[in-house]
Amino acid sequence: MALAGLLVWVAGLCLVPVQETDLFFRLAAGEQFLRTGAIVHANLFSFTYPDAPYPDSAWLFDAAAAALARMGGFPALVLGKTLLVLAIFLLAYRLCRLRGASALATTVVLATAALVMRERLVERPHLFSLLGEVALLGALPLIQRGSRWVWLLVPMVSLWANWHAGAFIAPVLLGVAGVGAALDRHLQAPAHRLPVRSLARYFTLALLSAVALVATPVGIGIVRYLAFHVGIFAIHPVDEFRSLTWRSDAPFVLFALAVLPVLALSTRDHWRDRLPALALAVLATRHVRFAADAILMLAIVAAPALADLLDRFPITRSPRLVGGCAVALFTLAVLPRTVDAGRGGRFATISLDTNALPVDAIQFVDQHGLRERMYNDFETGSYLIWQGYPRYRVFVDPRLPAYPLPFHRLLGRMDVTRDEWTQAMDSLGVDTALLDYAGINRRAAFWDPERWALVFRAKDSRVFVRRLPKWQDLIAALEIPATFDFTVENGAITRPLPAPPQTSPVPACEWQLRLGDLCFELDNGKSERAMAAYRAALAAPAGCLAPSRESSAAAWMGALDVAAHRFDQAIPLLDRALALTPDDTALLTQRALALEALGRSSEASETWKRIAHLAPGTALGQKAAAKNR
């Protein structure tokens, strides 16, 4: 019953919409393999460095993910991931119980671990590393007993490496376990000490496992792949390679701080078992991407220790308490979904979550043919690969080792000038750009408005095009009069451009009108700078603005002047709008009210008469007829 409650709880954490952006490039790589039978070893998805080697060994994951997607789309991928995670926690539960942990202690610790790990329970190949680590931890007693089966760890590591390059952790953990076994031997009485030959088995397996890592299609390239990630954060800050911080990783820190005293108060487990978990915890402080691995390993070694502590309280041995824990986990997993379903939602939504994707911006660039040589950000690049390859290739994507270090230095620098950035884009043949997360994206400030036109600004996305003859019509129709500054404290700041750049095809009057629209949006309504821009646009000679733009701007400004009792200013604007739309009853009403306020009763009467003629039988028409009488 405890196991059932735990598995339902874990399944509830897994059965959620797909939000993992790395999945997309893996689907593309897997589809390429299924279509051609060739494993992707080069950066063929990118137009910037298409010939650069890409020595990722996880081809089995890519192929399996693509096959699942063919069968059932994203729901099939979520279900497959959920089954894999359930297998991991089932094995972890079994391992805890074999080590003497009670059902209650095991369930509590693993359920808490799953909750803390939930952000990493996603559709990525590192799940196979979690599975391999649990299996490896379970094999440690067999190594010590000299079982012949432990030599299967070597081909298992090789298979593991073909699912995820994280298999490199296997020889590390085996070596650390050997050190722990040596420490156990030192602490034991001479009569009970482990033979040196048995101790050497750990290090022999570690060495053979290290050799087994190259038994993948990339061979020794897996070493280059792993080495690339070691110092990448110092060059190009990518979140999952950063060091542990309290602000971002409080759940992991609290879990570790809770586990350590539990381990200290129990002497049941050997250092052979504890040191690998502690080693992963130390590694996680340097690279936070290993936090989930450390949590799971710490949970497995902590469960028996917690069981020792709980055994001091007889109530914790009650079957009812174990059952209550299972029921609580089941309720927490199922009740919120049941409530949502009862309100008209779905019990489980396991399709693609597009909320974090720049779908509108991508539709825009597709509609206007801007995808050919387009800059994009890392996470967006993964989606663009899946969505557009082989027709389109991307600027960059999350496959970090597929791009050279000088390129990462460029993207990682905070002090890039606009000239440097433009030269880099020139050398890479970039003609357009799609930026996402624009509010916190420092690269929003890199695009010089004299050379790049902002043509799309919606939600958190921005699209720029180079000022080339082929984009002149698009720029003339859609250019937004803005550029961006960036500060660490405030993020990206939109800065309106008071005048069009020299090469912009947008007329000055239309520029001022767009400037007014932008300032109106930025200032959350009427503001001095918005009104000044609108009046500057309307001050242009007749015919400068398009008729529809001139009519709407003059009508709106005239209505604002009427509301502000600036009737003498309102009349020319309203007459200007009526010259273009003479039958607009709203404009005529504003004009009649202004004329009345100015004491020009005869002109007001003629205007009311026209309104009554244009809107017979309506409330406005009846009011106009009454005014005319």
N, C-alpha and C positions, 0 to 999 in steps of 0.2 A: 504493500500500500504506500509506503514511503517512497519507493522507487517510482511508482506510478505518478504520485504527486509531483516529484522532482521533474520527471520527463514532460508532464503537461506544462509545468512552469517554464521549462527550457523551450519547449515548442512555442509557447506564447511569446517568448522573446524573439523567436526566429521568424514567425509567420507575420512579417511586416512587408510593406512595399519596398522594392529595390531602390536604394539610394547610393549604392557603391559605384563611383564613377570608373574605377579601374576595371570593373567587369567588362566595360564596352570594348576596350582594345583587346581584351582576352577573347571575347566573342569573335572579333574580327580575325584575330590570329587563328583561332580554332576553326572558323569557317574557311579560311584560306587553306588550312591543312585538309579539311574534309573535302574541299573542292579540288585540290591539286595533288594531295598526298605529300606535299613538301612542307617541312617545318620552317617557320619564319626565323631566319638567322640574321637578316639585315633589316635596316630601318626603312622598309619599303612603304610604310604608311605616311612618311613625311617627305615634303618637297625640299626641306632645308638641308638635310643630310641623308639622302636616300641610300647611300652606299655604306653608311656607318654600320659596323657589326653590332648585333644585339644578341648576346650570349645567354639569354634566359633559358633555363632548363625545364620550365614548367609546361611543357607541351601537352602532357597528358591532361592537365587541368583545362587548358584551352580547348582541346578537342572534346573533352567530356562536356564542358559548358556549352559549346556550340551544338553538340548533338542534343542535349537537353532542350536548348532553345528551339531547335528544329522541331522537336516533338511537341512542345507545349508552351513556347515563349517564356516570358518572365515568370509566370506562375510555376512552371516546371522547374526553373532554376531555384526559386525560393523553396519549393518542396524538396528538391535534391539537397540543398544546403541544410535544411532542417533535419533531414534524415541523417546526414553526416554529423551534425552537431549532437543529435540524440545519441548516436553511436559513441561519440567521444565521452559524453557524460555517463552513458551506461557503463562503459569500460572504466571510467574513473570511479563510479559508484562501486563496481565490483572490486576494484583494486583497494579502495578504502575498507571495504568489508573484510577482504582477505587479510588485511593488516590488523584486524581486530577492532575497527571502529564500529560503534553502534549505529543502528539505522537512523536514530535521531541526529547524532552528531554528523554523520555523513550527509544527510539531507540538508541540514541547516548550513553546513559549510559550503557544499556544492551549489545550493540554491543562491547563497549570497555571492559566491564567485561568479555564477552565471549573470547575476544582475550587474555586478561591477564590470564584467567583460562584454556586456551586451553590444557596445558600439563596435566591437571587433567580430561579432558573430554575423559576418556579412559574406557575400558571395565572392570570396577571394581564396587563392590557393593556400594561404597560411593556415587554413583550417586543417589541412593535411599535416602540417607541422604540429599542430596541437594533438592530433591523433597519434602521430609518431612519438611525441614526447611522453604521452601517457603510456603507450606500449613500451617504450624504453624504460620508464620508471618501473613498470611491472616486471620487466625482465631482470632487474638488478639482483633479486634473491636467487634467480636461476644461475646467474653468472657466479655468484658466490658458492653455490652448491656444486658447480662444475657440470651442469646439465649440457648435454650435447646440443640441445635445441638452441642454445644462445648463439651459435654460429650463424643461425638464420638472420640474426640482426644485420649481418653484412649485406646480403641481397635486399633486405628490407630497407636499409638506408639508401641503396641504389635506386630502388623503386620510389622511395620517398623523394629523392632528388629530382626524379622525373615528374613529380607532382608539384614540388616547390623547392626552390633553392635554399629555403630555411633548413633543409636537412643537414646543413653544416653544423647545426647545434648538436647533432647526435655524437660525433667524436668528442666534442667539448664536454658534453654531459657525462659521457662514459669516462673520460679522463678525470673529471671532477669527482665522479662516483668512486673511481679508484683511489683518489686522494682521501676521500671520506672513509673508504674501507681500510686504508692504511692507518688513519687516525683511530678508527674503531679497534684495530689490531693492537695499537699502542696502549689503548685504555683498558684492554681486556687482560685478564689473568693469563700467564704463560700457557696454562693447560688448555685454554679455550681460544687461543689465538688462531687466526686464519693462516693457513700455510702460504708461504711466499708465492708458490706456484699459482694458487688461486688468485692471489692479489695481482699477479702479472697478467691474468686473463683480462682484467678491465682495460689495461693499457694496450694489450694486443688487439682487442676488439676496437678500441678507439683508433688505433693506427689503421687497421683494415677498413674501418668505416670511413676514415678520411680518404683512403684510396678509392672506395666505392663511390664517392661523390662524383668522380669524373666519368662514371659509367652512364653517361647521358649523351644525347646527340651533340651537345656543345662541348663535350670533353673537358679539357683543362680551362675552357672559357668560363666555366662556372666560378673559378677562382677570381678571374678578372671582374666578373659580374658582382661578386660579393665584395671585392676590394674597392670597387667604385663607390659603394654606399658608405664606406667607413668615414670619409671626411666630407661628404657632399653637403652636410648642413652648414659647414663653415663657408662654403662657396655659394650655395644656393639654398636658403632656408626653406626646407620642406617639412611640414609639421610633424610627420610621423618619425622623422630622424632627429628630432630635437631631444634635449635632455628633459628629465622629469621635472615638473614644476608643481608646486602646491596649487596654484591658481587653476591650472588646467587639468590636473590629475589627482584631485583630492580623494575620489573614491578608491583609487589604487593605494594611495598613501595610507588611508585609514584602514583598508583591508590588511595591508602589510603590518601596520602598527598593532592591529588586533591579533594577528597570527603570531608574531614574534614572542610575546609573553606567554602565549599558550604553549608554544614549543619549548620555551625555557622552563616551564613548570612540569614538563613531562620528560621522562627518559626512555620512553618506550622505543622510539625509532632510532635507527642507527644514523651516524653521520653520513654513511653511504647513501642514504635516502635524502637526508636534509640538505647536504651541500649542493646537489644539482639544483634544487628549488631555490636555495639562497643565491646561487650563482646567477640564475635567471633573474632574480630580483635585482641584483647588482647591475646586470646588463641592462635591465629596464630603466634604471636611473640614468644611464647614458643614452639609450635609444628607446624612446617610449613605445615604439612599435612592438617591443617584447613584453609589454606590461601584461597583456592577456595571457601569454605563456607562463609568466611568473605567477600570476594569480591562480591559474589552474594547478600548477605544480605545488604551490604553497598550500592550496586547499587540500590536496591529496595527503600531504605529510602532516597537515594540521588536524585532519579529522580524527585519527587515532589519539592524538594528544588531547583534543577536546573531549573525546569519549572518556579518557582517564579522569578528567576533571569533573565531568557530569556524573560519573559513577559514584562520586561522593555524596550525591543527593538522590535518595531512593526514588523520589517522584519522577526523575528523568528516565527511569527504567519502565515506566508505565506504558503498556501498549496503547492506552487511550491518548497519551501525549503524542506518541508517534503518529497515531491516526489523525489527531487534531492538526498536527503539522502538515500532514499530507492534504487534508481537507482545506486548510488555509491556503496552501500553494495552489491547489486546484481552483479555489474561489477567486484568488487574486488574478489568475491567468484567464479565467473564463468569464467572470462577472462583467468586467468592463466591456468586453466584446458583445456579450448578450444584451447589455443595455443599449449599446450603439445600434445593434440590429433591431431592437425593439423600437428605436426612434427613426427607423427608416434607412439606416445605414447597412453596412455589411458586417457579418461576423468576423470575416478575415479578408483584408484587401492585400493581395500578394502580387499585384502587377507593378509596372514601373511607376515610380513617383517622379513626375516631371516638374514638380514645384521648384526644385533647385536648379533646373536646367534652363538655359536661355532660349526657350523654344520660339518665342516671338522674334527675337533677334535672328535666329537661324532661318526662320521663315522669310524674314525681310531680306537677308543676303541671298537666299535662294531665289526669291522673286525678282531680284534685280541683278542676278548673275555675278555676285561678288565673291564666290567661293574659291576661285581658281588659285590665287596666290594670297591667301588671307592669313594674317596674324591671328593667333588664338591663344588663350591661356591653357595651363596644363590640364585641369579637370575637364574643361570644355573640349579639349583636343581628343580626349578618349571617346567622348560621345560622338564627336564629328567623324572619327575614324569608323565607328560602327555604323553611323547613319549615312556616311557618304562614300566610303571606299568601295570599289576601286575608281569611281569617277573622280573623286576629289582626294587630295592628300592634305595633311595638316602641317601647321608651322611647328608645333611641339605637342607632346602628350606626356602622360605620367611615366612612360618607360624611360626613366632617367639615364640608364647606361647606354641608351641608343643615341645619345647626343654628346658631343665632345665637351670637355671641361671649359674651354674658353667660352663656349655658348652658354653654359650654366653661370659662368662668372658675369657675363653680360646681363642675364636675366636676374641674377641675385643681387646686383649692385643697387644701392639706394641713391647714388650720386650721379647717375647717368644724365648727361645734358641732352637737350633736345637735338642738338647737332649730332652728337655721338649716336643717339638712337636712330635718327634719320639715316645716317651713313650706314649703320648696321642693317637697317631695313632695306636700304638700296642694295647692299651687297648680297642680301638673301633673296632679293627679288620680290619683296612684299608690296602689293598694290592696295590691299584693303586690310581692315583690322576689326575684329570682334572682341570686345572686352567684357568680361563678366565680373561679378562682385565689384562693380565700379565704385561703390562707396568706400571700399578699403583697398582698392587696387592702385598701388603707387604708379603703375604704368599708364594710368589714365592721364597723367601729367606730362608724358613723354612726347605727345603728338603735337608738333608745331602747327598752329592753325594757318600759318603762311604756306605750308606744304601739304597739310592734311585737313580735309573737311569733315566735320561731324555731321552725319546724315541720319542717325537714329539714336534716340535717347528715350528709353522706356524701361520701367522697373529698375533693375540693377544692371542693365546692359547698355553698351555704347558701340556704335559702328562708325568707323572712319574710312574715308577713301582718299587715295592720293589725288592731288590736283592734276589730273591727266586729261587730255582732250576727250578720251572715251567716256569719262565720267562727268563731263561738263553739264549735260542735260539733267542728270541725277542731282548734281550739286545745286544747280539753279533751282530745281524744284523743292529740294528737301534740306538744304544746309541749315544747321542750327547755329545761331550766333554765340557760340560758347567755346571756351577752352577750360582746362582744369589745372588747379594747383594741388599739391599734396603735402601734408604734414603728418608726422607720426601721431600727434595729439588729436588732430581733427579728421584725418583721412583725406579722401578726395573732395575738393571744394570746387563747385561749378563757378566759373568766372565769366560773366557775360562780356562779349566783345562789342564795344560801342560803335565800331566802324568795321565794314567788311575788309578782309585781307585784300591786298592789291590784285591778286589773280582770281578772286571770287567772281563768278558770273552773276551773283545776286545783285540787283539794283539797290542803290542806297535806301530808297523809300521802302522797298520790301524788306530790306535788312532791318530797318527800324521797326517795322511792324512785327517781325519775328522776334526782335529784341524785346518789344513790349510783352509779347506772349510769354517769353521765357522769364522775364522779371516778374510778371504776374504770378507765374507758377512758383518761382523761387521765394517770393515774398508772401505767398499764401493769400493773394488777393490784390486789391488796388494798392499801389505804392507810388511814391513820387517818381521813381525812376521808370516804372512801367508807363505811367501817364505821360511822362516826358518823351519816351520813345514813341508812343502812339501819336502824339501831337507832331513830333518831328516827321513821322511817316506821312501824316495828312498835310503837312506843310509843303510837300513836294508838288510840283506842277501837275495839273490834271493830266491823266493818262499814264502817269508813271506806274501807279499800282494797277493790278488787274481789276476789272470792274467788280467782281464779287468780293475781293479783298477790300477794295476802297469802300464799297457800300456797307459792309458789315462793320468796318472800323469806324467810319463816320457815324453810322447809326448808334453804335455803342457809346462812343464819346459824346455824341449829342444827348443821348439819354442820361448819361452821367452828369452833364452840365445842367439839364433840366432838374434832376434830383438835387443838385447843389444850388439851385436857384440862380445859375449863371445863364439866364435866358437869352441875353444878347449874343453870347458865344454859341449857344446851342442852335440857334436858327440857321446860321450858315452850314453847320455840319449836317443838320437834318435835311436841309435843301439839297446838299451835295449827295446824300444817300438817296433822296427821293428822285433825283435826276436819273439815277440808275435803276431804282425799283419804285416807280411812281405809284403803284397800287398797294403798297405796304401799309395796312391800316394801323399797325403799331407805330410806325414812323409818323404817320399823319396825326395820330392822337397826341404824340409827344410835341409835334409842331403846333397843334391847336392849343395845347395847354401853355406852351411858351408864349404864343402870341397873346393869349388872354392875360397872362401875367405882365406882359409889356404894354397892355392897354390897346393893342391893335385889334379891336373887336371885329371890324369888318372882315379882315383877313382870317381871323379865327372862325368867323361864321361861315365863310366860304370853305374852309378846311373841314369843319364839322359836316357841312352839306355833302362834301365828297365822301366822307366816311360813311354817312348814312346811305349814300348811293352804292358804295362798294360792299357794305355789310348789312343788307336788309334782313329783317327778321331775327337778328342776333341782339344780344344784350347791348353790345357796343353800338350797333346801328341804331337801336332805339334811344340810347343815351345821346348819340350824335344828333338824331332828329329833334329830340327835346331841346338840346342846346341851340340848335338852329332856329327853333321857334322863338 
